[in-house]
Amino acid sequence: MDKDKVTLVLFPGAWGNRNEFAVRWWFKNVISYFSDYHVVIVTYQGESLNDIAQDATDQLRLIPNGSLALAYSMGSQIARGVADRRPCLFK
């Protein structure tokens, strides 16, 4: 990870969010727009919103505090769940 780049965590919506390949395809224009950032993609696994938020938090355990979040649709609820669990993760 480039230490000079700010980390941007991408929380996709409900469609195509189960694997990184699908997210990269759906959000290719968004990701290319943020080329100056270190973009981290969150994928969703779980049966409930709480399960998904916990899984996302686990995926982000090595992401530094003070990162940025970009959420689309359902991704905003997941981002809120992660922020509740790690209040200092996002600016």
PLY file of the C-alpha trace (Angstrom):
ply
format ascii 1.0
element vertex 91
property float x
property float y
property float z
element edge 90
property int vertex1
property int vertex2
end_header
0.00 0.00 0.00
1.34 3.43 -0.98
1.73 5.41 2.25
1.23 8.71 0.38
-2.25 7.79 -0.84
-5.37 8.29 1.25
-7.39 5.11 1.71
-10.91 5.18 0.28
-13.21 2.31 1.24
-15.87 1.51 -1.36
-19.15 0.09 -0.03
-21.21 -1.04 -3.06
-24.96 -1.41 -3.19
-26.93 -4.65 -3.13
-26.36 -5.69 -6.75
-23.10 -7.45 -7.59
-21.44 -7.11 -4.23
-20.52 -10.74 -3.41
-17.07 -10.72 -5.00
-14.43 -8.14 -5.85
-14.53 -8.87 -9.59
-18.22 -7.92 -9.80
-17.71 -4.76 -7.74
-14.76 -3.70 -9.90
-16.91 -4.21 -13.02
-19.93 -2.28 -11.69
-17.81 0.56 -10.30
-14.99 0.72 -12.87
-15.69 4.39 -13.68
-15.91 5.36 -10.02
-12.70 3.52 -9.19
-10.85 5.12 -12.11
-12.04 8.57 -10.96
-10.36 7.97 -7.58
-7.02 6.83 -9.02
-5.15 9.13 -6.59
-6.54 7.09 -3.67
-5.84 3.61 -2.40
-9.29 2.10 -3.09
-10.35 -0.79 -0.86
-13.39 -2.75 -1.96
-15.70 -4.33 0.59
-17.71 -7.40 -0.42
-20.67 -8.67 1.55
-21.20 -12.03 3.24
-23.85 -12.76 5.85
-27.50 -13.43 6.45
-28.43 -10.18 8.20
-27.38 -6.54 8.08
-25.58 -7.07 11.38
-23.70 -10.11 10.00
-22.71 -8.21 6.87
-21.50 -5.19 8.87
-19.41 -7.45 11.10
-17.93 -9.22 8.07
-17.09 -5.84 6.50
-15.47 -4.70 9.76
-13.37 -7.86 9.76
-12.28 -7.18 6.17
-11.15 -3.69 7.18
-9.16 -4.66 10.27
-5.86 -3.55 8.66
-7.21 -0.31 7.18
-5.86 2.78 8.97
-8.03 5.11 11.00
-8.85 8.38 9.26
-9.73 6.72 5.95
-12.58 7.86 3.73
-15.75 5.96 2.86
-17.74 6.00 -0.36
-21.06 4.20 -0.11
-23.76 3.51 -2.68
-27.33 2.53 -1.81
-27.32 -0.40 0.65
-23.61 0.20 1.12
-24.42 3.24 3.26
-26.10 1.01 5.85
-23.07 -1.28 5.89
-20.74 1.73 6.23
-22.81 2.96 9.20
-22.54 -0.48 10.81
-18.78 -0.47 10.35
-18.51 3.09 11.72
-20.45 2.01 14.82
-17.92 -0.78 15.40
-14.83 1.33 14.55
-15.72 4.99 15.20
-12.28 6.34 14.25
-11.97 4.46 10.96
-13.49 7.21 8.79
-12.89 10.96 8.73
0 1
1 2
2 3
3 4
4 5
5 6
6 7
7 8
8 9
9 10
10 11
11 12
12 13
13 14
14 15
15 16
16 17
17 18
18 19
19 20
20 21
21 22
22 23
23 24
24 25
25 26
26 27
27 28
28 29
29 30
30 31
31 32
32 33
33 34
34 35
35 36
36 37
37 38
38 39
39 40
40 41
41 42
42 43
43 44
44 45
45 46
46 47
47 48
48 49
49 50
50 51
51 52
52 53
53 54
54 55
55 56
56 57
57 58
58 59
59 60
60 61
61 62
62 63
63 64
64 65
65 66
66 67
67 68
68 69
69 70
70 71
71 72
72 73
73 74
74 75
75 76
76 77
77 78
78 79
79 80
80 81
81 82
82 83
83 84
84 85
85 86
86 87
87 88
88 89
89 90
